[in-house]
Each structure stands twice: as C-alpha cells, then as structure tokens.
Amino acid sequence: MARAQRHAALGEPARLAIIDRLLLGDASPGELGQELGLPSNLLAHHLKLLEQIGLIERSRSEGDRRRTYLRLRVQALADTMPTPLRTAPRVVFVCTHNSARSHLAAALWKRHSTVPVASAGTQPAQRVHPRAVATARKHGLSLAHARTSHIDETLRPDDLVVAVCDNAHEQLGPRVPDRLHWSVPDPTRTGTDDAFADALSDLADRVDRLAPAVRPPGGSDD
C-alpha cells in the first residue's frame, strides 16, 4: 500500500520536481518554493503529503534555529537513481571550519568520481580534526596530507559547490547561488567516534547519489 501511495504521489509533476531536487541535496521550504516557482500554500500541501507517505523528513538548522531543511528519505526511494543533471569541471565541498565533513566528503568523492574535487571552509580551522583523519583511515580513506583552506582562496567560477553543513550554507547566501546543500550534523560538537562515523556514513550515502549525476564538461555517461 505504501509503495502504491508513493508512486501515485510522484505522478504529480510538482511533487516529482520536489523529489528530483532533494535527490541531490537538502533545501528549506523557502528555497524549494523559489527554485520551483511554487506558491507557499501549494508547496505546503505537497510537502505535507510527501511527509505523510514517508518520502521526505525535516530537520532543524544547526545554524539559524528558525530554519528547517527538508531531506529525502533514501530508503523510501531505494529503486530511484539520479540521472546526470550537472556539468562541472570541479566539485568543492564546503563546511564552516574545513576540518572534518568537507574533507571526508572530498575523500569519498575521489573514490566514486573522476571529476576533480577540493574542499574549503568559510572560517577554516588551523588543522584537520584528528578524529576525522582517524575515521577516514579506518574506512580506507586518506587525509594524511589534508590541509584547511578558505573558500575565497579555493573557489573558481564554474565549480559546483556543495555546502555540507547548515552554517556554511547560510553564510554563503546569494554569494554562491547555484550550490547544493547537505544538512550533515557537525561531529566535532560531541567529538565522539560515533559522531564522526555517523557523519561519514551520511556523507557516503549522499556522495553515492551525487557522483553519478555530475559529469565534467564534454564528458560522457560511460
């Protein structure tokens, strides 16, 4: 019954557009409405239905607590794969301090895509967090030579920017308009091994979805 409800829901163009948008990144209701050109009352109706059938869920921002972000419940769309939607010469993962999530995301990206990758922070720390290095090593990834950098020193005009934390997403604002946002909780807040493992798992799932959807300029689907 639930599967039939989900298929029926996705037969409506606006709801399908919402799911397509959330396949690659999270968004606030306001961002969705603006991007898809939907009035707030109609958007609220579609979001309520998608939440009721378990396709999307909400989380509160770690930055501006007044904001909520919508994310796709991937397990509810296990058979849905993204199609190539983006062309970019490079992907840049951004978080606030460039000490954990953005570096982990970049390391995962190298495993899944030939599109070049970099990472940066809006307020970079002095070094990569030791637990991020240890977590990466435990999962066969290397951050041994990773260094932190500021987004102003890293970003190029045609980069595809993926903000992997709420604070960075909110700080970037209109400065980087065509970006993706992943609302990944900050593992450094608790600093536990479990928090870093959870962040890596969340990032791995998202990289798995995004990597097949990004091609270099002039690239093929092969």
N, C-alpha and C positions, 0 to 999 in steps of 0.2 A: 504493500500500500504506500509506504513512504517513497519508494522508488518511483511509483506512478505519479505521486504528487510532485516530485522534483522534476520529472520530465514535463509534466503539464505546466509547471511554473516557468520553465525555461522556454516554453513555446511562445511566451510574450516577449516581444523584441526589447523592451526597456529592461526587463529583468535579466534577459540574456546579456545585454550590454553591461549591466552591473557586474554579473559574474565574470564576463570576459575581462573587465577592468581589474577585478580583485584577484584574478588568476596570477597576476604578476606582481602585485603589491597592494598594501593596505591603503585605505583612504577614509577621511572623515565624511559624514553625510554631506556637509557643505561642499567639499571638494568633488564628490561624486555628482552632486546636482549641477555644479558649474561646468564640469567636464562633459557631462552627458546632456546638458540643456534641459533638465527636468525641474519643474516647479516643486517647491518644498513639500506641498501636500501630496502630490502624486508620488514623489520619491519616498516619502514616509510610508505610504501604502505599500509600495513594492518591497521596501526593506522589512517591514513588519511581516509580510508573507514569507520572504526568504528566511527570516529568522525563525518563524514558526515551523518551517519544514526542515530546519537544521542545516541550511546551506551556508549561512553566514553567522558570525558572532561579533560582539562588541568588546572592546577593552578601553580602559581609561588611559589617557596620555600620562606618561611619566614626567612630562614637562609641564604643559598647561593642563592642570587637572580639570578644567572646564570642558576640555575636548574629549571626544570619544573617537575611536577608529574602528572601522569595520574590517574584518578579515574573513577570507574564505575558509570554510571547514573542509580541508582537502579530502579527508576520509569520506565525506559525503559525495565527492566527485571523483572517486577512485579511477573511473574509466575515462575521465576527461583529460586530454593533454593539450597544452598550449600550441598554437601554430606560430610560425615565425611572424612576429609583429614588430620587431625593432631592428633597425640597422644602426650600428655604432662601431667606430674604429677602436673604442676602448670603453671598458666599464670601470667606474670609480665608486667604491663603497665608502660611505662617509658615516662616521659617528662623532660624538662630541669630542672625545679625547684621543681617538685613533689608537687606543691601547688594547682593545680586545675584539669587539664584534666586527669592526670593519676589516681588521687583519684576518680574522678567522674566515670571514666571507670571501676575501680575496684568495686565501689559500684553497678554499673549497672550489672556487671558480676555476682556478688553474687545473684542477683535476677533471673538470667537466667541459671545458670550452677552450678553443684555440684563440678566442677573442682576447686581446691583451687586457690586463686588469691592473688597477692601482687602488690604494686606499688613502684616506686623509681624514683630518678632524677639523671641526670648527674651533675648538680650543684644545689643541693637541697637548698630551702629557709629555713628560720628559722621556718616557720609555714605554715599551710594550709591557703589559702586565705579565708578571711571571706565571700566573696561573693560565693565562691564555697560551703562552708558549708551551707549558706542560700539557695542557689539554690538546693542543694541536699535535704535539709529539705522540701522545697516547693514541691518536687516531691516524697516525701515519702522515701527518702534515708537518711542514717545517716552517717555523717562524724564527729560526736561529739568527737570521741576518735582517730581520724586520726592524724598521725604524719609523718613528712617528713623523708626520708632516702636516702642514697646514693646507687647507683646501685651496687657498689663494696661490700657493706655490705648486699645486698639483694639477688643478683643473684646466682642461683645454676646451675650446669652444664646442666641439662635437661629441664630447664624452657623454655617455649615458650614466647619470648619477643615480645611485641607489642609497638613500638615507636609511641606515639600519637601526636608527633609534629615533624616538619621538622628539627629543630635544634638538637634534641636528635638523630634522625635517622642519620643525617650527622656526628654527633660527635661519634656515636658508630662505624661507618665504619665496617672494617673487624673484629673488636673485637668481635662482636656478629653477625656472618654471617647469621644464619638461623632465621631471625626475620621478622615480619610483620611491615608495616608502614602505619599509618593513618595520612593523612595531615589535621589535625584539627587546624583551626586558634586559636591563643592564645587569650583567652578572657581577660586576665589581661592587654593587651595592651591598651584597652579602659576602662576596668573596669566597664562597664555598666551591668545592669541586663540583657538587651537584648543579650549582647555578651556571657554571661555565659549561658543563656537559649539556645542560638544557638549552643554553644559547646556541651551542654548536649544532645540536640536533635540529633546532628551529631553523637555523641558517641553512643547514644541509638540505632540508626539505624545500626551502624556497629557491636555493640555487638549482636544485634538480628541476624545478618548474621553469625557471627563467632561462637557464642556459640553452635549451633547445629553441627558444624564441628569439634569440639575438644572433644576428649574422653580421660579419664585417661588410663594409661597403663592397659591392660586387661579388659577395660570397654566394655560394650555392647551398642547397639543403643537404648536400652529401656529407 
